[in-house]
Amino acid sequence: FSHGVRHDLPTKRPAHRGFPYDVIAPPSRRRPKPVVPLFFSCGCARDTDTHSLSCSVEMRRGYLFLFAVSLVLQLVSAGDNPDVHKLQGIVGGSVRMRCGLEQPQNLNGLYLQKTLSNGKIIFINGFYIRDVQQEMLPENKNRTFVNKTDLVVEMTDLKPSDEGDYTCFLFCNSVRCHQINFQLTVTANYSVPVIEVQDCSKGPAAHNCAISCSSSGGHPPSTVTWGVIGNKTSSPFTSSGEPVVIQDRNSSLWNVSHTVTLNCSQPINITCSVGGVMSNAVSVCQDLDNQDNHAVVACAVGVLLFILAIIIIFVVLSRRFQASAEPPPSTDVELQNL
């Protein structure tokens, strides 16, 4: 092993130095090859019809025998490849791979490996009669743990790159005694999509609106699905480009956005969904007449408030001016009153 990656191995190796080599050999390499019977090489080059007929019968029997042998080998090899156990985890979460329901007798090893898309096999974690930590990749040392009692390998802090096929082997007296296969799928929930109205232009009978929907932080890559709330006999969308799907280099998660153009003459509510997560409804294509009426009413109210404010200011200023213009009462008049 070199950093957990399997390379070509020699034919012999002392058992105490590591796992037996047949642990990581693909099952196809361990299958016995069918042997062609010797009687296939019958003398078909005979001149007589009797010998030719005899050779033909022997060849048919030979092919039948070969078919039977191949069928038996397929059945035997199927026993070495049990059903795949499908597991699903979420990014940042954990998953447990149980390599056996109960501990077999004389158990002295557990080996979990992953088969990459290019065919290479890497060691994930396990235990044996010697320390196997040196064969692990650095990225797996602090987030994979082995429970020797329950025969469970736990993988934490899941990443999208953890998806793939895994195989777990158990060893009894240094001989493989059990095998189980896993297929791990890792997902991440997309954020709630956000709808933005980019542009709306007025027209005599209808107007066009360009709206976009965007969501981020999901896995696997997804597309945008648009929806219209209410009874619509026809779709209001007139054109749409291809969704933009970009993968973040650091997190390996996906960001999705999509822009469409719609043509409508009445208000409608639009939604979009990405990866099963739906956005809030947004009202678009507001009625133009209602918009104009609302604008007129708003302007009229504003003008009235402005006039009322001017009148109030004028009245207040007038009273103050009159109060300051009146002469103060005379002192003689006050004495006469006394």
Secondary structure, DSSP 4 states (H G I P E B T S, - for coil): -BTTB-----S---GGGSS-GGGSS-HHHHSPPPPPPGGGS--TT-SSHHHHHHHHHHHHHHHHHHHHHHHHHHHHHHHHSPPEEEEEEETT--EEEE--SSPPTTEEEEEEEEE-TTS-EEEEEEE-SS--GGGS-HHHHTTEEEETTTTEEEE-S--GGG-EEEEEEEEETTEEEEEEEEEEEEEBPPPPPEEEEEEEE--SS-EEEEEEEEEEEEBS---EEEEEES--SS--EEEE---EEEE-TTT--EEEEEEEEEEESS-EEEEEEETTEEPPPEEES--HHHHHHHHHHHHHHHHHHHHHHHHHHHHHHHHHHHHHHSPPPPHHHHHHH-
